[in-house]
Amino acid sequence: MLKGLLWTLAVIVFFSIIGFALNTAGFISYKFWAPKKEAVRREVFENTKSYNESKKQDLLKYRMEYIQADDDSKEAIASVIRMMFADFDESKLEPELAEFLREMKY
């Protein structure tokens, strides 16, 4: 009876250790693969038509605001443009908008 109870306890402990080890391996695997998966997801998102069209519309809106603004407001608008379009690929814009974006960045 005692021997059977000890075996049962040993089996429970063994499977608990195995479960813990597998769970830890899952976290390690997730830590490795999750950032790579999110980077690909972000790259796909940034290449969608809706994302690029939205960015163009935003830049057009800021350009109109910049043209109509006074000197104090122009620097604030330029700062917002630099922040919002820091990583945006200028080659996806029409030449006139791309030139405006370059002017705002520098």
N, C-alpha and C positions, 0 to 999 in steps of 0.2 A: 504494500500500500504506500509506504513512504517512498519507495523507489519509483513508483509510478507518478507520484506527486512531484518529485524532483525532476523527472524527465519532462513532465508537462511544463513545469516552471522553466526548465532549460530551453525547451522549444519556444516558449513565449518570449523569453529574453533574446534568443537567437533571431527570431523573426522581427522583433522590435529593433534590434541592431541593424539587420538587413534593411528594414523599412527606413530607418534614419539615414543610412548610407545612401540609399537610392534617392531619397528626398534631397539630400545634400548634393548629390550628383546632378539632380534636376536643376537646383539653384545655380550651380556652377555652369551648367550648359546654358541656362537662360541668361546668365550674366554675359556669357560670351556671344550668343547669337542675337539677343534682343537689340543691342545697339546697331548691329549690321542690318537687321530686318527694318528697323525704323529709318535708317539712312536711305535704304532703297525706297521705302514708302514715301519719304520726303522728296526724293529725287523724281519719282513718278508724279507726285502731286505738283511739283514745280514745273513740270513739262506739260501739264494739262492746258487745254485751250482756255478754260474758264479762269484759271489762275492768271495766265498771261494777259488775257483781256481785262480782267479786273485791275491788274497792276497798271496797264496802259490807261484805263479810265481814271484811276487815282492820280496818275502822273499828269494827265491832261487837266484834271480839276485843280491840282496844285499849281500847274503852270499858269492857268487863268488867274488864280488867286495871287500868284507872284507878280504877274504883269500889272494887276490892278492895285497892288498893295503899296503902302508908303515905305520909306526906307527902313524904319524900325521893324515893321512886320515882315519885310523881305528876308531878313536874317532868320527870323523864327520859322518861316516857311521853308527856307533852305535847310535849316537844321532838321526839320521833320522829314524832308525829302531824303537827306543823307541817311537818316536812321532807317526809314522804311524801305529804301532801295539799296541798302548797303551791299547785299549779295545778289541783286537782280542782274541777270544777263542782258546787257545793253543791246546785244545783237538781235534780240527779239522785238526791238522797237523800230519805228520808222526813223529815218535819219534825223529829222528835225527834233523829235522827242529824245533821241539818244544824245544829241548834242546838248540839249537843255539839261539832261541828267548829268552829263559830264561837267557842265558848267557849275551845277549845284554841288557836285562832289568835291570840286577843287577850288 
